[in-house]
């Protein structure tokens, strides 16, 4: 879901994986710490932020 061009929001990821939203946000944080570049796109207009992986760790 995160590798798609449009990315995914926390609600969609949580629903798909059966996780609570705080668990999903923690997983996104761990991906960043592991070296993945996770882009957060805030579209405004009251819509939730969408997340995408734009780069994977080297090696």
C-alpha distance matrix in Angstrom:
0.0 3.8 5.5 5.7 9.0 8.7 6.1 6.0 9.2 10.7 11.9 8.9 7.4 11.1 11.8 9.4 10.8 14.2 14.5 16.7 15.4 17.6 16.1 12.6 14.3 16.3 13.5 12.2 15.9 16.4 13.8 15.9 19.0 18.0 18.0 14.4 14.5 12.2 13.0 13.6 14.5 16.9 17.8 20.8 22.5 21.5 17.8 15.4 14.0 10.5 9.0 8.0 9.2 12.2 14.3 14.6 17.8 20.9 22.5
3.8 0.0 3.8 5.6 8.1 8.2 4.8 5.9 8.9 10.4 12.7 10.6 8.7 12.2 13.9 12.0 12.7 16.0 15.5 17.1 15.3 16.9 15.6 11.9 12.8 14.6 11.9 9.8 13.3 13.9 11.0 12.6 16.0 15.2 14.7 11.1 10.8 8.4 9.5 10.6 12.0 14.9 16.4 19.5 21.7 20.9 17.3 14.7 12.4 8.9 6.4 4.6 5.5 8.7 10.9 11.6 14.9 18.1 20.1
5.5 3.8 0.0 3.8 6.5 8.3 6.3 8.8 12.2 14.1 16.3 13.8 12.1 15.8 17.1 14.8 15.5 19.1 18.9 20.8 19.1 20.6 19.1 15.5 16.3 17.9 14.9 12.8 15.9 16.1 12.7 14.1 17.4 16.0 15.0 11.2 11.0 9.7 10.6 12.6 13.6 17.0 18.1 21.6 23.8 23.5 19.9 17.7 15.2 11.5 9.1 5.9 5.5 7.4 9.4 10.3 13.9 16.6 18.5
5.7 5.6 3.8 0.0 3.8 5.5 5.0 7.9 11.6 14.3 15.8 13.0 12.4 16.2 16.9 14.7 16.4 19.7 20.0 21.7 19.9 21.9 20.8 17.1 18.0 20.1 17.5 15.3 18.5 19.3 16.0 17.2 20.7 19.6 18.5 14.7 13.9 12.1 12.0 13.3 13.2 16.2 16.6 20.1 21.9 21.9 18.2 16.6 14.7 10.9 9.6 7.1 8.3 9.6 12.3 13.8 17.5 20.0 22.1
9.0 8.1 6.5 3.8 0.0 3.8 5.6 9.2 12.5 15.7 17.4 15.0 14.9 18.7 19.4 17.8 19.6 22.7 22.7 24.0 21.7 23.6 23.1 19.3 19.5 21.9 19.6 16.9 19.8 21.0 17.8 18.2 21.9 21.2 19.5 15.8 14.0 12.4 11.2 12.4 11.5 14.6 14.5 18.3 20.2 20.8 17.3 16.2 14.1 10.5 9.8 7.4 9.1 9.2 12.5 14.9 18.6 20.9 23.3
8.7 8.2 8.3 5.5 3.8 0.0 3.8 6.6 9.5 13.1 14.4 12.3 13.0 16.5 17.1 16.1 18.3 21.0 20.9 21.8 19.3 21.5 21.4 17.6 17.8 20.7 18.9 16.2 19.2 20.9 18.2 18.6 22.3 22.2 20.8 17.1 15.2 12.7 11.0 11.0 9.5 12.0 11.5 15.1 16.8 17.2 13.6 12.8 11.1 7.7 8.3 7.4 10.4 11.2 14.8 17.1 20.7 23.4 25.9
6.1 4.8 6.3 5.0 5.6 3.8 0.0 3.8 7.1 10.1 12.0 10.0 9.9 13.5 14.7 13.5 15.2 18.0 17.6 18.6 16.1 18.2 17.8 14.0 14.3 17.0 15.1 12.5 15.7 17.3 14.6 15.4 19.0 18.9 17.9 14.2 12.8 9.9 9.0 9.1 8.9 11.6 12.2 15.6 17.6 17.2 13.6 11.7 9.6 5.8 5.2 4.5 7.8 9.7 13.1 14.9 18.3 21.3 23.7
6.0 5.9 8.8 7.9 9.2 6.6 3.8 0.0 3.8 6.7 8.3 6.3 6.6 10.0 11.1 10.6 12.4 14.8 14.4 15.2 12.8 15.2 15.1 11.4 12.1 15.2 13.6 11.5 14.9 16.7 14.7 15.8 19.3 19.4 19.2 15.7 14.6 11.2 10.7 9.7 9.8 11.5 12.3 15.0 16.6 15.5 11.8 9.5 8.3 5.0 5.4 6.8 10.0 12.7 15.7 17.1 20.1 23.5 25.7
9.2 8.9 12.2 11.6 12.5 9.5 7.1 3.8 0.0 3.8 5.5 5.5 6.4 8.6 10.2 10.9 12.5 14.0 13.0 12.9 10.0 12.6 13.3 9.8 10.1 13.6 13.0 11.0 14.1 16.4 15.2 16.1 19.4 20.1 20.2 17.1 15.9 12.2 11.4 9.3 9.4 10.0 11.1 13.1 14.6 12.8 9.4 6.4 5.9 4.3 6.0 9.0 12.3 15.0 18.0 19.3 22.0 25.5 27.8
10.7 10.4 14.1 14.3 15.7 13.1 10.1 6.7 3.8 0.0 3.8 5.5 5.2 5.9 8.5 9.9 10.6 11.5 9.8 9.3 6.3 8.9 9.7 6.5 7.1 10.7 10.5 9.3 12.2 14.5 14.1 15.3 18.1 19.1 19.8 17.1 16.5 12.8 12.9 10.7 11.9 12.2 13.9 15.2 16.7 14.2 11.4 7.9 7.8 7.3 7.9 11.0 13.6 16.8 19.2 19.9 22.1 25.8 27.9
11.9 12.7 16.3 15.8 17.4 14.4 12.0 8.3 5.5 3.8 0.0 3.8 5.5 5.1 6.1 8.6 10.0 10.1 9.3 8.7 6.6 10.2 11.1 8.7 10.1 13.4 13.3 12.8 15.7 17.8 17.5 19.0 21.6 22.5 23.4 20.6 20.1 16.4 16.4 14.1 14.5 14.3 15.2 16.2 16.8 14.0 11.3 8.6 9.9 9.7 11.1 14.0 16.7 19.9 22.4 23.1 25.5 29.1 31.1
8.9 10.6 13.8 13.0 15.0 12.3 10.0 6.3 5.5 5.5 3.8 0.0 3.8 5.5 5.2 6.1 8.6 9.8 10.1 10.9 9.5 13.0 12.9 9.9 12.0 15.0 13.9 13.3 16.8 18.3 17.3 19.2 22.1 22.3 23.0 19.9 19.6 16.1 16.2 14.5 14.8 15.3 15.9 17.5 18.2 16.0 12.7 10.4 11.2 9.6 10.6 12.7 15.3 18.6 21.1 21.7 24.4 27.9 29.7
7.4 8.7 12.1 12.4 14.9 13.0 9.9 6.6 6.4 5.2 5.5 3.8 0.0 3.8 5.5 5.2 6.2 8.3 8.0 9.5 8.4 11.2 10.2 7.0 9.6 12.1 10.5 10.3 13.9 14.9 14.0 16.3 18.9 18.9 19.9 17.0 17.3 14.0 14.9 13.8 15.1 16.2 17.5 19.4 20.6 18.4 15.2 12.2 12.0 10.1 9.7 11.4 13.3 16.8 18.9 19.0 21.4 25.0 26.5
11.1 12.2 15.8 16.2 18.7 16.5 13.5 10.0 8.6 5.9 5.1 5.5 3.8 0.0 3.8 5.5 5.3 5.6 4.7 5.9 5.8 8.9 8.1 6.0 9.1 11.4 10.5 11.4 14.4 15.4 15.4 17.7 19.9 20.2 21.8 19.3 19.8 16.5 17.5 16.1 17.5 18.1 19.5 20.8 21.8 19.0 16.3 13.2 13.6 12.7 12.6 14.7 16.4 20.1 21.9 21.7 23.7 27.4 28.8
11.8 13.9 17.1 16.9 19.4 17.1 14.7 11.1 10.2 8.5 6.1 5.2 5.5 3.8 0.0 3.8 5.6 5.1 6.6 8.1 8.8 12.3 11.5 9.8 12.9 15.1 14.1 14.9 18.1 19.0 18.7 21.2 23.4 23.5 25.0 22.3 22.7 19.4 20.2 18.7 19.6 19.9 20.8 22.0 22.4 19.8 16.9 14.5 15.6 14.5 14.9 16.8 18.8 22.3 24.3 24.2 26.5 30.0 31.3
9.4 12.0 14.8 14.7 17.8 16.1 13.5 10.6 10.9 9.9 8.6 6.1 5.2 5.5 3.8 0.0 3.8 5.7 7.9 10.6 11.2 14.3 12.7 10.6 13.9 15.8 13.8 14.7 18.2 18.5 17.6 20.5 22.7 22.2 23.6 20.8 21.5 18.6 19.7 18.9 19.9 21.0 21.8 23.6 24.3 22.0 18.8 16.4 16.8 14.8 14.6 15.7 17.2 20.7 22.5 22.1 24.5 27.9 28.9
10.8 12.7 15.5 16.4 19.6 18.3 15.2 12.4 12.5 10.6 10.0 8.6 6.2 5.3 5.6 3.8 0.0 3.8 5.4 8.9 10.3 12.6 10.2 8.8 12.5 13.5 11.4 13.1 16.3 16.1 15.8 18.9 20.6 20.0 21.9 19.6 20.9 18.2 20.0 19.4 21.0 22.3 23.6 25.4 26.4 24.0 20.9 18.0 18.0 16.2 15.3 16.3 17.2 20.9 22.1 21.2 23.2 26.6 27.3
14.2 16.0 19.1 19.7 22.7 21.0 18.0 14.8 14.0 11.5 10.1 9.8 8.3 5.6 5.1 5.7 3.8 0.0 3.8 6.9 9.4 11.8 9.9 9.6 13.3 14.2 13.1 15.1 17.9 17.9 18.3 21.2 22.7 22.5 24.7 22.5 23.7 20.9 22.5 21.4 23.0 23.6 25.0 26.2 26.9 24.1 21.4 18.6 19.2 18.1 17.7 19.3 20.4 24.1 25.5 24.6 26.4 29.8 30.6
14.5 15.5 18.9 20.0 22.7 20.9 17.6 14.4 13.0 9.8 9.3 10.1 8.0 4.7 6.6 7.9 5.4 3.8 0.0 3.8 6.4 8.2 6.2 6.5 10.0 10.7 10.2 12.5 14.8 15.1 15.9 18.6 19.9 20.2 22.5 20.6 21.8 18.9 20.6 19.4 21.3 21.9 23.7 24.8 25.8 22.8 20.4 17.2 17.5 16.8 16.2 18.1 19.2 22.9 24.1 23.3 24.7 28.4 29.3
16.7 17.1 20.8 21.7 24.0 21.8 18.6 15.2 12.9 9.3 8.7 10.9 9.5 5.9 8.1 10.6 8.9 6.9 3.8 0.0 3.8 5.5 5.3 6.5 8.9 10.1 10.9 12.8 14.6 15.6 16.9 19.0 20.3 21.2 23.4 21.7 22.5 19.4 20.7 18.9 20.8 20.7 22.6 23.2 24.1 20.9 18.9 15.7 16.4 16.6 16.4 19.0 20.4 24.0 25.4 24.9 26.2 29.9 31.2
15.4 15.3 19.1 19.9 21.7 19.3 16.1 12.8 10.0 6.3 6.6 9.5 8.4 5.8 8.8 11.2 10.3 9.4 6.4 3.8 0.0 3.8 5.4 5.0 6.3 8.6 9.8 10.7 12.5 14.3 15.4 16.9 18.6 20.0 21.7 19.8 20.0 16.7 17.6 15.4 17.2 17.0 19.1 19.6 20.8 17.6 15.7 12.3 12.8 13.3 13.4 16.4 18.1 21.6 23.3 23.2 24.7 28.5 30.1
17.6 16.9 20.6 21.9 23.6 21.5 18.2 15.2 12.6 8.9 10.2 13.0 11.2 8.9 12.3 14.3 12.6 11.8 8.2 5.5 3.8 0.0 3.8 5.4 5.1 6.2 8.7 9.9 10.6 12.4 14.4 15.6 16.6 18.4 20.4 19.2 19.6 16.6 17.8 15.9 18.3 18.1 20.7 21.1 22.7 19.5 18.0 14.4 14.3 15.1 14.6 17.5 18.7 22.0 23.3 23.0 23.9 27.7 29.3
16.1 15.6 19.1 20.8 23.1 21.4 17.8 15.1 13.3 9.7 11.1 12.9 10.2 8.1 11.5 12.7 10.2 9.9 6.2 5.3 5.4 3.8 0.0 3.8 5.5 5.0 6.2 8.7 9.8 10.5 12.4 14.4 15.2 16.3 18.8 17.6 18.7 16.0 17.9 16.7 19.4 20.0 22.6 23.5 25.2 22.2 20.2 16.5 16.1 16.0 14.7 17.0 17.6 21.1 22.0 21.2 22.0 25.6 26.9
12.6 11.9 15.5 17.1 19.3 17.6 14.0 11.4 9.8 6.5 8.7 9.9 7.0 6.0 9.8 10.6 8.8 9.6 6.5 6.5 5.0 5.4 3.8 0.0 3.8 5.4 5.1 6.3 8.7 9.9 10.7 12.7 14.4 15.3 17.1 15.3 16.0 13.1 14.8 13.7 16.2 17.1 19.5 20.8 22.7 20.0 17.6 13.9 13.1 12.5 11.1 13.3 14.3 17.9 19.1 18.6 19.9 23.7 25.2
14.3 12.8 16.3 18.0 19.5 17.8 14.3 12.1 10.1 7.1 10.1 12.0 9.6 9.1 12.9 13.9 12.5 13.3 10.0 8.9 6.3 5.1 5.5 3.8 0.0 3.8 5.4 5.1 6.3 8.7 9.9 10.8 12.6 14.3 15.9 14.3 14.5 11.5 12.9 11.5 14.3 15.0 18.0 19.0 21.3 18.7 16.7 12.9 11.5 11.6 10.2 12.8 13.8 17.0 18.2 18.2 19.2 23.0 24.9
16.3 14.6 17.9 20.1 21.9 20.7 17.0 15.2 13.6 10.7 13.4 15.0 12.1 11.4 15.1 15.8 13.5 14.2 10.7 10.1 8.6 6.2 5.0 5.4 3.8 0.0 3.8 5.4 5.0 6.3 8.7 9.9 10.5 12.3 14.6 13.8 14.8 12.6 14.8 14.1 17.3 18.3 21.5 22.6 25.0 22.4 20.5 16.6 15.1 15.0 13.0 15.0 15.0 18.2 18.6 17.9 18.3 21.9 23.5
13.5 11.9 14.9 17.5 19.6 18.9 15.1 13.6 13.0 10.5 13.3 13.9 10.5 10.5 14.1 13.8 11.4 13.1 10.2 10.9 9.8 8.7 6.2 5.1 5.4 3.8 0.0 3.8 5.3 5.0 6.2 8.7 9.8 10.4 12.7 11.5 13.1 11.1 13.8 13.9 17.1 18.7 21.7 23.4 25.8 23.5 21.1 17.3 15.5 14.4 11.9 13.0 12.6 16.0 16.2 15.1 15.7 19.4 20.8
12.2 9.8 12.8 15.3 16.9 16.2 12.5 11.5 11.0 9.3 12.8 13.3 10.3 11.4 14.9 14.7 13.1 15.1 12.5 12.8 10.7 9.9 8.7 6.3 5.1 5.4 3.8 0.0 3.8 5.4 5.1 6.5 8.8 9.9 11.1 9.3 10.0 7.5 10.1 10.2 13.6 15.5 18.5 20.4 23.1 21.3 18.7 15.0 12.6 11.5 8.6 9.8 9.6 12.8 13.5 13.2 14.2 18.0 19.9
15.9 13.3 15.9 18.5 19.8 19.2 15.7 14.9 14.1 12.2 15.7 16.8 13.9 14.4 18.1 18.2 16.3 17.9 14.8 14.6 12.5 10.6 9.8 8.7 6.3 5.0 5.3 3.8 0.0 3.8 5.4 5.2 6.4 8.7 10.2 9.6 10.3 8.7 11.3 11.4 15.1 16.8 20.2 21.8 24.7 22.8 20.7 17.0 14.5 14.1 11.3 12.5 11.9 14.5 14.6 14.1 14.2 17.8 19.8
16.4 13.9 16.1 19.3 21.0 20.9 17.3 16.7 16.4 14.5 17.8 18.3 14.9 15.4 19.0 18.5 16.1 17.9 15.1 15.6 14.3 12.4 10.5 9.9 8.7 6.3 5.0 5.4 3.8 0.0 3.8 5.3 4.9 6.1 8.7 8.9 10.9 10.3 13.6 14.4 18.1 20.1 23.5 25.2 28.1 26.2 24.0 20.2 17.7 16.8 13.6 14.0 12.5 15.2 14.5 13.0 12.6 16.0 17.4
13.8 11.0 12.7 16.0 17.8 18.2 14.6 14.7 15.2 14.1 17.5 17.3 14.0 15.4 18.7 17.6 15.8 18.3 15.9 16.9 15.4 14.4 12.4 10.7 9.9 8.7 6.2 5.1 5.4 3.8 0.0 3.8 5.4 5.0 6.6 5.5 7.9 7.5 11.2 12.8 16.4 18.9 22.0 24.3 27.3 25.8 23.1 19.6 16.8 15.1 11.6 11.1 9.1 11.7 10.9 9.4 9.6 13.3 15.0
15.9 12.6 14.1 17.2 18.2 18.6 15.4 15.8 16.1 15.3 19.0 19.2 16.3 17.7 21.2 20.5 18.9 21.2 18.6 19.0 16.9 15.6 14.4 12.7 10.8 9.9 8.7 6.5 5.2 5.3 3.8 0.0 3.8 5.4 5.3 4.9 6.0 6.3 9.6 11.4 15.1 17.6 21.0 23.1 26.4 25.2 22.8 19.4 16.2 15.0 11.6 11.2 9.3 11.0 10.2 9.6 9.4 12.9 15.3
19.0 16.0 17.4 20.7 21.9 22.3 19.0 19.3 19.4 18.1 21.6 22.1 18.9 19.9 23.4 22.7 20.6 22.7 19.9 20.3 18.6 16.6 15.2 14.4 12.6 10.5 9.8 8.8 6.4 4.9 5.4 3.8 0.0 3.8 5.4 7.3 9.1 10.0 13.3 15.0 18.7 21.0 24.5 26.4 29.7 28.3 26.1 22.6 19.6 18.6 15.3 15.0 12.8 14.3 12.8 11.5 10.0 13.0 14.8
18.0 15.2 16.0 19.6 21.2 22.2 18.9 19.4 20.1 19.1 22.5 22.3 18.9 20.2 23.5 22.2 20.0 22.5 20.2 21.2 20.0 18.4 16.3 15.3 14.3 12.3 10.4 9.9 8.7 6.1 5.0 5.4 3.8 0.0 3.8 5.9 9.1 10.6 14.3 16.5 20.1 22.8 26.1 28.4 31.5 30.2 27.7 24.2 21.2 19.6 16.0 14.9 12.1 13.6 11.5 9.1 7.3 10.4 11.6
18.0 14.7 15.0 18.5 19.5 20.8 17.9 19.2 20.2 19.8 23.4 23.0 19.9 21.8 25.0 23.6 21.9 24.7 22.5 23.4 21.7 20.4 18.8 17.1 15.9 14.6 12.7 11.1 10.2 8.7 6.6 5.3 5.4 3.8 0.0 3.8 6.4 9.1 12.4 15.2 18.6 21.6 24.7 27.3 30.6 29.7 27.2 24.0 20.7 18.9 15.2 13.7 10.5 11.1 8.5 6.7 4.7 7.9 10.2
14.4 11.1 11.2 14.7 15.8 17.1 14.2 15.7 17.1 17.1 20.6 19.9 17.0 19.3 22.3 20.8 19.6 22.5 20.6 21.7 19.8 19.2 17.6 15.3 14.3 13.8 11.5 9.3 9.6 8.9 5.5 4.9 7.3 5.9 3.8 0.0 3.8 6.0 9.5 12.5 15.7 18.9 21.8 24.6 27.8 27.0 24.3 21.2 17.8 15.7 11.9 10.0 6.7 7.7 5.8 4.7 5.3 9.0 11.6
14.5 10.8 11.0 13.9 14.0 15.2 12.8 14.6 15.9 16.5 20.1 19.6 17.3 19.8 22.7 21.5 20.9 23.7 21.8 22.5 20.0 19.6 18.7 16.0 14.5 14.8 13.1 10.0 10.3 10.9 7.9 6.0 9.1 9.1 6.4 3.8 0.0 3.8 6.3 9.7 12.7 16.0 18.9 21.7 25.1 24.6 22.0 19.2 15.6 13.7 10.1 8.2 5.7 5.5 4.9 6.4 7.8 10.9 14.1
12.2 8.4 9.7 12.1 12.4 12.7 9.9 11.2 12.2 12.8 16.4 16.1 14.0 16.5 19.4 18.6 18.2 20.9 18.9 19.4 16.7 16.6 16.0 13.1 11.5 12.6 11.1 7.5 8.7 10.3 7.5 6.3 10.0 10.6 9.1 6.0 3.8 0.0 3.8 6.5 9.7 12.9 15.8 18.6 21.8 21.1 18.5 15.5 12.0 10.0 6.5 5.5 4.5 6.1 7.5 9.0 11.0 14.3 17.3
13.0 9.5 10.6 12.0 11.2 11.0 9.0 10.7 11.4 12.9 16.4 16.2 14.9 17.5 20.2 19.7 20.0 22.5 20.6 20.7 17.6 17.8 17.9 14.8 12.9 14.8 13.8 10.1 11.3 13.6 11.2 9.6 13.3 14.3 12.4 9.5 6.3 3.8 0.0 3.8 6.4 9.8 12.5 15.4 18.8 18.6 16.0 13.6 9.8 8.1 5.5 5.2 6.2 6.6 9.2 11.8 14.0 17.0 20.3
13.6 10.6 12.6 13.3 12.4 11.0 9.1 9.7 9.3 10.7 14.1 14.5 13.8 16.1 18.7 18.9 19.4 21.4 19.4 18.9 15.4 15.9 16.7 13.7 11.5 14.1 13.9 10.2 11.4 14.4 12.8 11.4 15.0 16.5 15.2 12.5 9.7 6.5 3.8 0.0 3.8 6.4 9.6 12.1 15.4 15.0 12.6 10.1 6.3 5.8 4.7 6.7 9.1 10.1 12.9 15.3 17.4 20.6 23.7
14.5 12.0 13.6 13.2 11.5 9.5 8.9 9.8 9.4 11.9 14.5 14.8 15.1 17.5 19.6 19.9 21.0 23.0 21.3 20.8 17.2 18.3 19.4 16.2 14.3 17.3 17.1 13.6 15.1 18.1 16.4 15.1 18.7 20.1 18.6 15.7 12.7 9.7 6.4 3.8 0.0 3.8 6.2 9.2 12.5 12.7 10.4 8.9 5.5 5.2 6.3 8.1 11.2 11.7 15.0 17.8 20.3 23.3 26.5
16.9 14.9 17.0 16.2 14.6 12.0 11.6 11.5 10.0 12.2 14.3 15.3 16.2 18.1 19.9 21.0 22.3 23.6 21.9 20.7 17.0 18.1 20.0 17.1 15.0 18.3 18.7 15.5 16.8 20.1 18.9 17.6 21.0 22.8 21.6 18.9 16.0 12.9 9.8 6.4 3.8 0.0 3.8 5.7 9.2 9.3 7.7 6.9 4.5 6.6 8.9 11.5 14.7 15.4 18.7 21.4 23.7 26.8 30.0
17.8 16.4 18.1 16.6 14.5 11.5 12.2 12.3 11.1 13.9 15.2 15.9 17.5 19.5 20.8 21.8 23.6 25.0 23.7 22.6 19.1 20.7 22.6 19.5 18.0 21.5 21.7 18.5 20.2 23.5 22.0 21.0 24.5 26.1 24.7 21.8 18.9 15.8 12.5 9.6 6.2 3.8 0.0 3.8 6.6 8.0 6.4 7.4 6.5 8.0 11.1 13.4 16.8 17.3 20.9 23.8 26.4 29.4 32.6
20.8 19.5 21.6 20.1 18.3 15.1 15.6 15.0 13.1 15.2 16.2 17.5 19.4 20.8 22.0 23.6 25.4 26.2 24.8 23.2 19.6 21.1 23.5 20.8 19.0 22.6 23.4 20.4 21.8 25.2 24.3 23.1 26.4 28.4 27.3 24.6 21.7 18.6 15.4 12.1 9.2 5.7 3.8 0.0 3.8 5.3 5.7 7.7 8.1 10.7 13.9 16.6 20.1 20.7 24.2 26.9 29.4 32.4 35.6
22.5 21.7 23.8 21.9 20.2 16.8 17.6 16.6 14.6 16.7 16.8 18.2 20.6 21.8 22.4 24.3 26.4 26.9 25.8 24.1 20.8 22.7 25.2 22.7 21.3 25.0 25.8 23.1 24.7 28.1 27.3 26.4 29.7 31.5 30.6 27.8 25.1 21.8 18.8 15.4 12.5 9.2 6.6 3.8 0.0 3.8 5.5 8.8 10.6 13.0 16.6 19.4 23.0 23.8 27.4 30.1 32.6 35.7 38.9
21.5 20.9 23.5 21.9 20.8 17.2 17.2 15.5 12.8 14.2 14.0 16.0 18.4 19.0 19.8 22.0 24.0 24.1 22.8 20.9 17.6 19.5 22.2 20.0 18.7 22.4 23.5 21.3 22.8 26.2 25.8 25.2 28.3 30.2 29.7 27.0 24.6 21.1 18.6 15.0 12.7 9.3 8.0 5.3 3.8 0.0 3.8 6.6 9.2 12.2 15.7 19.0 22.5 24.0 27.4 29.7 32.1 35.4 38.4
17.8 17.3 19.9 18.2 17.3 13.6 13.6 11.8 9.4 11.4 11.3 12.7 15.2 16.3 16.9 18.8 20.9 21.4 20.4 18.9 15.7 18.0 20.2 17.6 16.7 20.5 21.1 18.7 20.7 24.0 23.1 22.8 26.1 27.7 27.2 24.3 22.0 18.5 16.0 12.6 10.4 7.7 6.4 5.7 5.5 3.8 0.0 3.8 6.6 8.9 12.6 15.7 19.4 21.0 24.4 26.6 29.3 32.6 35.5
15.4 14.7 17.7 16.6 16.2 12.8 11.7 9.5 6.4 7.9 8.6 10.4 12.2 13.2 14.5 16.4 18.0 18.6 17.2 15.7 12.3 14.4 16.5 13.9 12.9 16.6 17.3 15.0 17.0 20.2 19.6 19.4 22.6 24.2 24.0 21.2 19.2 15.5 13.6 10.1 8.9 6.9 7.4 7.7 8.8 6.6 3.8 0.0 3.8 6.4 9.7 13.3 16.7 18.7 21.9 23.8 26.3 29.8 32.5
14.0 12.4 15.2 14.7 14.1 11.1 9.6 8.3 5.9 7.8 9.9 11.2 12.0 13.6 15.6 16.8 18.0 19.2 17.5 16.4 12.8 14.3 16.1 13.1 11.5 15.1 15.5 12.6 14.5 17.7 16.8 16.2 19.6 21.2 20.7 17.8 15.6 12.0 9.8 6.3 5.5 4.5 6.5 8.1 10.6 9.2 6.6 3.8 0.0 3.8 6.7 10.2 13.5 15.3 18.5 20.5 22.9 26.3 29.2
10.5 8.9 11.5 10.9 10.5 7.7 5.8 5.0 4.3 7.3 9.7 9.6 10.1 12.7 14.5 14.8 16.2 18.1 16.8 16.6 13.3 15.1 16.0 12.5 11.6 15.0 14.4 11.5 14.1 16.8 15.1 15.0 18.6 19.6 18.9 15.7 13.7 10.0 8.1 5.8 5.2 6.6 8.0 10.7 13.0 12.2 8.9 6.4 3.8 0.0 3.8 6.9 10.5 12.5 15.8 17.8 20.5 23.9 26.6
9.0 6.4 9.1 9.6 9.8 8.3 5.2 5.4 6.0 7.9 11.1 10.6 9.7 12.6 14.9 14.6 15.3 17.7 16.2 16.4 13.4 14.6 14.7 11.1 10.2 13.0 11.9 8.6 11.3 13.6 11.6 11.6 15.3 16.0 15.2 11.9 10.1 6.5 5.5 4.7 6.3 8.9 11.1 13.9 16.6 15.7 12.6 9.7 6.7 3.8 0.0 3.8 7.0 9.4 12.4 14.1 16.8 20.2 22.9
8.0 4.6 5.9 7.1 7.4 7.4 4.5 6.8 9.0 11.0 14.0 12.7 11.4 14.7 16.8 15.7 16.3 19.3 18.1 19.0 16.4 17.5 17.0 13.3 12.8 15.0 13.0 9.8 12.5 14.0 11.1 11.2 15.0 14.9 13.7 10.0 8.2 5.5 5.2 6.7 8.1 11.5 13.4 16.6 19.4 19.0 15.7 13.3 10.2 6.9 3.8 0.0 3.8 6.0 9.2 11.1 14.3 17.4 20.1
9.2 5.5 5.5 8.3 9.1 10.4 7.8 10.0 12.3 13.6 16.7 15.3 13.3 16.4 18.8 17.2 17.2 20.4 19.2 20.4 18.1 18.7 17.6 14.3 13.8 15.0 12.6 9.6 11.9 12.5 9.1 9.3 12.8 12.1 10.5 6.7 5.7 4.5 6.2 9.1 11.2 14.7 16.8 20.1 23.0 22.5 19.4 16.7 13.5 10.5 7.0 3.8 0.0 3.8 5.8 7.4 10.6 13.7 16.3
12.2 8.7 7.4 9.6 9.2 11.2 9.7 12.7 15.0 16.8 19.9 18.6 16.8 20.1 22.3 20.7 20.9 24.1 22.9 24.0 21.6 22.0 21.1 17.9 17.0 18.2 16.0 12.8 14.5 15.2 11.7 11.0 14.3 13.6 11.1 7.7 5.5 6.1 6.6 10.1 11.7 15.4 17.3 20.7 23.8 24.0 21.0 18.7 15.3 12.5 9.4 6.0 3.8 0.0 3.8 7.1 10.3 12.7 15.8
14.3 10.9 9.4 12.3 12.5 14.8 13.1 15.7 18.0 19.2 22.4 21.1 18.9 21.9 24.3 22.5 22.1 25.5 24.1 25.4 23.3 23.3 22.0 19.1 18.2 18.6 16.2 13.5 14.6 14.5 10.9 10.2 12.8 11.5 8.5 5.8 4.9 7.5 9.2 12.9 15.0 18.7 20.9 24.2 27.4 27.4 24.4 21.9 18.5 15.8 12.4 9.2 5.8 3.8 0.0 3.8 6.7 8.9 12.0
14.6 11.6 10.3 13.8 14.9 17.1 14.9 17.1 19.3 19.9 23.1 21.7 19.0 21.7 24.2 22.1 21.2 24.6 23.3 24.9 23.2 23.0 21.2 18.6 18.2 17.9 15.1 13.2 14.1 13.0 9.4 9.6 11.5 9.1 6.7 4.7 6.4 9.0 11.8 15.3 17.8 21.4 23.8 26.9 30.1 29.7 26.6 23.8 20.5 17.8 14.1 11.1 7.4 7.1 3.8 0.0 3.8 6.5 9.0
17.8 14.9 13.9 17.5 18.6 20.7 18.3 20.1 22.0 22.1 25.5 24.4 21.4 23.7 26.5 24.5 23.2 26.4 24.7 26.2 24.7 23.9 22.0 19.9 19.2 18.3 15.7 14.2 14.2 12.6 9.6 9.4 10.0 7.3 4.7 5.3 7.8 11.0 14.0 17.4 20.3 23.7 26.4 29.4 32.6 32.1 29.3 26.3 22.9 20.5 16.8 14.3 10.6 10.3 6.7 3.8 0.0 3.8 6.4
20.9 18.1 16.6 20.0 20.9 23.4 21.3 23.5 25.5 25.8 29.1 27.9 25.0 27.4 30.0 27.9 26.6 29.8 28.4 29.9 28.5 27.7 25.6 23.7 23.0 21.9 19.4 18.0 17.8 16.0 13.3 12.9 13.0 10.4 7.9 9.0 10.9 14.3 17.0 20.6 23.3 26.8 29.4 32.4 35.7 35.4 32.6 29.8 26.3 23.9 20.2 17.4 13.7 12.7 8.9 6.5 3.8 0.0 3.8
22.5 20.1 18.5 22.1 23.3 25.9 23.7 25.7 27.8 27.9 31.1 29.7 26.5 28.8 31.3 28.9 27.3 30.6 29.3 31.2 30.1 29.3 26.9 25.2 24.9 23.5 20.8 19.9 19.8 17.4 15.0 15.3 14.8 11.6 10.2 11.6 14.1 17.3 20.3 23.7 26.5 30.0 32.6 35.6 38.9 38.4 35.5 32.5 29.2 26.6 22.9 20.1 16.3 15.8 12.0 9.0 6.4 3.8 0.0
